[in-house]
Amino acid sequence: MQIGSGFIHFNREQSALDFLSHPAVLAHVHRTGFAVSYGFPFQLQSLNHYSVSTVFPFKSIKLGTAFSAVGKEVYRETTFSLGGGYSIGDNMSFGILINGHELSIRNYGSDRTVGIVASVNYSFTKSMQWSLLYRNLNSPKLGVSREPLPQVVATVFGFSPTPSLLAAVELERDLEFESRYKFGIRWQPIEALRVATGFVSHPTQVTAGISLQVKGLFSISLGKISYAIVTHPELAISQVFALHITLP
């Protein structure tokens, strides 16, 4: 749903995937969960990606772990992630994510590095929230040329006029490039259905997503299947599928 609503980092859903882009959401996880995703960026098979993640709520600190991979034999990125989230009172939450990255390119070699992501959420009221995110704040670098990984700072304001509707606007800045703006809307018309749409500048992209709740089986209390699609002004569309499972 984050992708479907314009890649907005803020999210009040409790999927085991969300902390990979915004670790502070871990603080609001109350049940153990699992999630898998598979994506087709620009319809290029060489860039297909997948991820597997879990979240574990403890009494005060909530933890998340994940593995993700992009690419195949010629070019491949893999990432192992460990995150933690903590709440202060009812209005503020913090999160940190440690990513172990490995890049492998045929006839070039491979290299590894560690990147740190930190984020914070603050609720002014039940209907208005603010988030701040800093990706790769430790300036990690890869390869013999010591190429830096993107350092990204994003701030988000979310407004929920009703419990079933969320509108959010985000300013995102890669420190090496110009800022870009995002806008997204998520709507839950019925309990089992969520829909989203969004817009991104630089490059201009339109996004859409849908999430369907399915009945639980055995000890599974809640399952969701979600799908998102993203346009691009020059390249083919991108698609992402995900399955989310929450235990009692």
C-alpha positions in Angstrom: 0.0 0.0 0.0 3.0 2.3 0.5 3.9 1.8 -3.2 0.4 2.2 -4.3 -0.1 5.5 -2.5 2.9 7.2 -4.2 5.7 5.6 -2.3 4.6 7.5 0.8 6.8 6.4 3.8 4.1 6.9 6.4 1.9 3.9 7.1 -0.5 3.0 9.9 -1.0 -0.6 8.7 0.9 -3.4 10.5 2.4 -5.4 7.7 5.7 -7.1 8.3 7.0 -5.3 5.1 6.4 -1.7 6.2 9.4 -1.4 8.5 11.9 -1.9 5.6 11.1 1.6 4.4 10.1 3.2 7.7 11.4 1.4 10.8 9.4 3.5 13.3 6.2 1.6 12.3 7.7 -1.4 14.2 6.7 0.3 17.5 3.0 -0.2 16.6 3.2 -3.9 15.9 1.3 -6.0 18.4 1.3 -9.5 16.8 3.9 -11.7 15.2 3.7 -11.4 11.4 5.3 -12.6 8.2 5.3 -11.2 4.7 6.7 -12.0 1.3 6.8 -9.8 -1.8 7.8 -10.1 -5.5 8.2 -7.3 -7.9 8.8 -6.7 -11.6 10.4 -3.3 -12.1 9.8 -1.9 -15.6 9.1 -5.4 -16.8 12.8 -6.2 -16.8 13.4 -9.7 -15.6 17.0 -9.0 -14.8 15.8 -6.6 -12.1 13.1 -8.7 -10.5 13.2 -8.5 -6.7 11.7 -10.4 -3.7 11.7 -10.0 0.0 10.9 -12.2 3.1 10.3 -10.5 6.4 9.1 -11.1 10.0 8.1 -9.0 13.0 8.2 -10.0 16.6 6.5 -7.8 19.3 8.0 -7.9 22.8 6.9 -6.1 25.9 8.5 -2.7 25.1 10.7 -3.2 22.0 9.4 -4.6 18.7 11.9 -6.3 16.4 11.8 -7.1 12.6 14.1 -9.1 10.4 14.2 -9.4 6.6 16.0 -10.7 3.6 15.7 -9.1 0.1 17.3 -9.6 -3.3 17.3 -7.7 -6.6 18.6 -9.0 -9.9 20.1 -12.3 -11.0 23.4 -13.6 -12.3 24.9 -10.6 -14.0 23.9 -8.0 -11.4 22.6 -8.9 -7.9 22.0 -7.0 -4.7 21.1 -8.8 -1.5 20.2 -7.2 1.9 19.9 -8.6 5.4 17.9 -6.3 7.7 17.4 -6.1 11.5 15.1 -3.4 12.9 13.8 -2.2 16.2 11.0 0.1 17.2 10.1 1.8 20.5 7.2 4.1 21.7 7.4 7.0 24.1 3.9 7.6 25.4 1.0 7.5 23.0 2.2 10.1 20.5 5.8 9.4 19.6 7.6 6.4 18.2 11.2 5.7 17.0 12.7 3.1 14.8 16.2 2.1 13.6 17.1 -0.4 10.8 20.5 -1.9 10.2 20.9 -3.2 6.6 23.8 -5.4 5.5 24.2 -4.9 1.8 26.1 -7.1 -0.7 26.5 -6.1 -4.4 27.8 -8.6 -7.0 28.5 -7.8 -10.6 29.8 -10.4 -13.1 33.4 -9.8 -14.2 33.6 -7.0 -11.6 33.4 -8.7 -8.2 31.5 -8.1 -5.1 31.5 -5.9 -2.0 29.7 -5.5 1.2 28.7 -2.6 3.5 26.3 -1.7 6.3 23.7 1.1 6.1 21.6 2.6 8.9 18.1 3.9 8.6 16.3 5.9 11.3 12.8 7.3 11.5 10.3 8.9 13.9 6.6 9.2 14.0 4.6 11.9 16.0 0.8 12.2 16.3 -0.4 15.7 16.9 -4.0 14.4 17.1 -5.7 11.1 16.2 -6.2 12.6 12.7 -2.9 14.3 12.0 0.5 12.6 12.0 4.1 13.6 11.1 7.0 11.4 10.2 10.7 12.0 9.5 13.1 9.5 7.9 16.9 9.4 7.2 18.2 6.6 5.0 21.9 5.6 5.1 22.7 8.3 7.7 26.1 6.7 8.2 27.2 7.4 4.6 28.0 3.7 3.5 30.1 3.1 0.4 30.5 0.2 -2.0 33.1 -0.9 -4.5 36.7 0.0 -5.3 35.5 3.5 -6.3 33.8 3.8 -2.9 30.5 4.8 -4.5 28.2 6.1 -1.7 24.7 4.6 -1.3 21.9 7.1 -1.6 21.3 9.2 1.4 17.7 10.1 1.5 15.8 12.4 3.9 12.0 12.5 3.9 9.3 14.3 5.9 5.7 13.3 5.7 2.4 14.8 6.9 -0.6 12.5 7.1 -4.2 13.5 7.6 -7.1 11.1 8.4 -10.5 12.9 8.4 -12.1 9.5 9.1 -10.7 6.2 10.3 -11.2 4.8 6.8 -9.4 7.5 4.8 -5.7 8.7 4.9 -4.2 11.5 2.8 -0.5 12.2 3.0 2.0 14.5 1.4 5.8 13.9 1.5 8.9 15.9 0.6 11.8 13.6 -0.2 15.4 14.7 -0.8 18.3 12.5 -2.1 21.2 14.6 -0.9 22.8 14.2 -4.4 19.8 15.3 -6.4 16.8 17.7 -6.3 13.9 17.2 -4.0 10.8 15.3 -5.2 7.2 15.5 -4.0 4.8 12.7 -3.3 1.1 12.6 -2.7 -1.0 9.6 -1.7 -4.5 8.6 -0.7 -5.6 5.3 1.0 -9.2 4.4 1.5 -10.9 1.5 3.2 -14.5 1.3 1.9 -15.1 -2.0 3.7 -13.2 -4.0 6.3 -11.8 -6.5 3.8 -10.7 -4.0 1.2 -8.2 -1.2 0.9 -7.4 0.8 -2.2 -4.7 3.5 -2.8 -3.5 5.9 -5.4 -0.7 8.4 -5.6 1.6 10.7 -7.5 5.3 11.2 -7.6 7.4 14.0 -9.2 10.9 13.6 -10.7 10.2 11.5 -12.6 6.5 11.9 -13.0 4.8 8.6 -11.8 1.3 7.6 -11.0 0.7 4.7 -8.6 -2.2 2.5 -7.6 -2.7 -0.4 -5.2 -5.2 -2.7 -3.7 -5.2 -5.0 -0.6 -7.7 -7.8 0.1 -8.2 -9.4 3.5 -8.6 -13.2 3.4 -10.0 -15.5 6.1 -7.6 -17.1 8.4 -6.6 -20.8 8.2 -5.5 -23.0 11.1 -3.6 -20.7 13.6 -3.5 -17.8 11.1 -5.8 -15.0 12.3 -5.4 -12.6 9.4 -4.1 -12.7 5.9 -3.9 -10.1 3.2 -3.0 -10.2 -0.5 -1.9 -6.9 -2.0 -0.9 -5.6 -5.4 0.6 -2.3 -6.6 1.3 -0.8 -10.0 3.6 2.1 -10.9 3.9 4.0 -14.2 7.1 5.7 -15.6 7.3 8.4 -18.3 10.0 6.5 -20.3 10.0 2.9 -19.1 7.4 0.1 -18.8 5.2 -0.2 -15.8 6.3 -1.8 -12.5 4.3 -4.3 -10.5 4.5 -5.7 -7.0 2.7 -8.5 -5.3 2.7 -9.3 -1.6 1.3 -11.7 0.9 0.9 -10.7 4.6 0.2 -13.1 7.5 -0.5 -12.2 11.1 -0.6 -14.8 13.9 -2.8 -14.5 17.0 
